[in-house]
Amino acid sequence: MRPTFRFPEDLIALQAAWSRTYADLAQAPATAGTTVLRRRLIALSGLLYTHPYWTALPGGGRRAGGVDLRRAARAATAPGPGREAAA
């Protein structure tokens, strides 16, 4: 049975920002300067990895929880009834 993760809002927001930055970097033309995006992605990665939430999980929680965190971030930013698509 998979563990259920309840993520704090700030951790979900960090993951959503990481995903947006990654998508922006992937969409950037090869000739565009991507230094700012790459640096932001590195900074967000560090914040995600060292977030205090992970210290409360036993052993492999960080690895197992990463997938669920990405799903939670997608669900939080996905357009739904009454919400517009994220820009």
C-alpha positions as CSV (number, residue, x, y, z in Angstrom):
1,M,0.0,0.0,0.0
2,R,1.3,3.4,-1.0
3,P,1.6,6.0,1.8
4,T,-0.6,9.0,1.6
5,F,1.2,12.4,1.6
6,R,-0.3,15.6,2.8
7,F,1.9,18.4,1.5
8,P,2.1,21.9,2.9
9,E,0.9,24.6,0.5
10,D,4.4,26.2,0.3
11,L,5.9,22.9,-0.9
12,I,3.2,22.5,-3.5
13,A,3.8,26.1,-4.7
14,L,7.6,25.5,-4.9
15,Q,7.0,22.4,-7.0
16,A,4.6,24.3,-9.3
17,A,7.2,27.0,-9.7
18,W,9.9,24.4,-10.5
19,S,7.6,22.8,-13.1
20,R,6.8,26.2,-14.7
21,T,10.5,27.1,-14.8
22,Y,11.4,23.8,-16.3
23,A,8.7,24.1,-19.0
24,D,9.9,27.7,-19.8
25,L,13.4,26.4,-20.2
26,A,12.2,23.6,-22.5
27,Q,10.3,26.0,-24.6
28,A,13.2,28.6,-24.9
29,P,14.8,28.7,-28.3
30,A,18.4,27.4,-28.6
31,T,19.6,30.9,-29.3
32,A,17.9,32.5,-26.3
33,G,19.9,33.3,-23.2
34,T,18.7,30.7,-20.6
35,T,21.1,31.5,-17.8
36,V,18.4,33.1,-15.6
37,L,16.0,30.1,-16.1
38,R,18.8,27.6,-15.4
39,R,19.8,29.5,-12.2
40,R,16.2,29.7,-11.1
41,L,15.7,26.0,-11.7
42,I,18.8,25.2,-9.6
43,A,17.7,27.4,-6.8
44,L,14.2,25.9,-6.7
45,S,15.7,22.4,-6.8
46,G,17.7,23.2,-3.7
47,L,14.6,24.6,-1.9
48,L,12.6,21.6,-2.8
49,Y,15.3,19.2,-1.7
50,T,15.9,20.9,1.7
51,H,12.3,21.7,2.6
52,P,11.7,20.8,6.3
53,Y,8.7,18.6,5.3
54,W,11.0,15.9,4.1
55,T,12.8,15.5,7.5
56,A,9.5,14.3,9.1
57,L,9.2,11.4,6.7
58,P,10.8,8.0,7.4
59,G,13.6,6.8,5.2
60,G,12.6,6.8,1.5
61,G,9.8,9.3,1.9
62,R,11.5,12.0,-0.1
63,R,11.9,9.7,-3.1
64,A,8.4,8.2,-2.9
65,G,6.8,11.5,-2.0
66,G,8.3,13.3,-5.0
67,V,5.9,11.7,-7.5
68,D,2.9,12.5,-5.3
69,L,4.2,16.1,-4.9
70,R,4.4,16.6,-8.7
71,R,0.9,15.2,-9.0
72,A,-0.4,17.5,-6.3
73,A,1.3,20.5,-7.9
74,R,-0.2,19.7,-11.3
75,A,-3.7,19.3,-9.7
76,A,-3.3,22.6,-7.9
77,T,-2.4,24.5,-11.1
78,A,-4.7,22.6,-13.5
79,P,-7.6,24.5,-15.0
80,G,-10.9,23.4,-13.5
81,P,-14.4,24.7,-13.1
82,G,-14.1,28.4,-12.3
83,R,-10.4,28.5,-12.9
84,E,-8.5,29.7,-15.9
85,A,-5.5,27.9,-17.4
86,A,-2.2,28.9,-15.9
87,A,-0.3,31.3,-18.1
